[in-house]
Amino acid sequence: MTKRIEARFQKCRQEGRAALVTYVMAGDPDPETSLAILKSLPRAGADIVEFGLPFTDPMADGPAIQAAGLRALKVGQDTVKTLDLIRRFRAEDQDTPVILMGYFNPIYVYGVDRFLADAKAAGVDGLIVVDLPPEEDDELCLPALKAGLAFIRLATPTTDDRRLPAVLTNTAGFVYYVSITGITGAATPDFGKVASAVERIKRHTPLPVVVGFGVKSGAHAAAVAQGADGVVVGSALIDALKGTLDAEGRATAGSVEAVTKLVKELSEGVRSVAKRAAA
């Protein structure tokens, strides 16, 4: 079901390091540039890629990702086109796990069964749908698992030991720990508290625990990698891309390079932290 995800974390464990998970928005600032960025991420050092599904009313995304979603929607990016970009990525890369991250509304409108079949065929490995709690597992989580897609759940600083078992039930692939109480990219986490939280979650599950929301630099990535199995970076990459766009919000010659430069820095940060290699 999650062979690519499992294989990638196993590879990272064998290399004695955490995984780097990178997030970009599908279709931002246009489909072809978005695809070029997606293809560049593994070459720059990303182990797993998260691809954002644009939506008009995000609830967990900060200003950077909100703006990226609006740029993508402005050029006509939708679910069909997003799956097509993943399909084109898969034509060249059969190994890098792809996680589709977004909200339930576009999937519901598309049709759950149709979406799962098309996502699987396109080469999607897992889903992060932030507005579906465990109480709504029948809507998408259980059908996704049945279709062979990992359903990756978020845990937060407010997820206490009473709530955590419900969050972890039916979770597959990995657990995504949100390092701050807030939206993406809004603050820098307290890295000591993050390490303690990851340790607590790992007492409840054998799944890898990755940490995101607020990681902006190689130094941040290294700090998180001390305790986590993976480090997620999204808003900082989107900010790097935004900094290269012209006055009309269009890509320039330096757009892809700006993203890959930061991914390389993040990768070096993650790889600077040696962990005990798996046997």
Order of alpha helices (4+ residues) and beta strands (2+ residues): alpha-beta-alpha-beta-alpha-alpha-beta-alpha-alpha-beta-alpha-beta-beta-alpha-beta-alpha-beta-alpha-beta-alpha-alpha
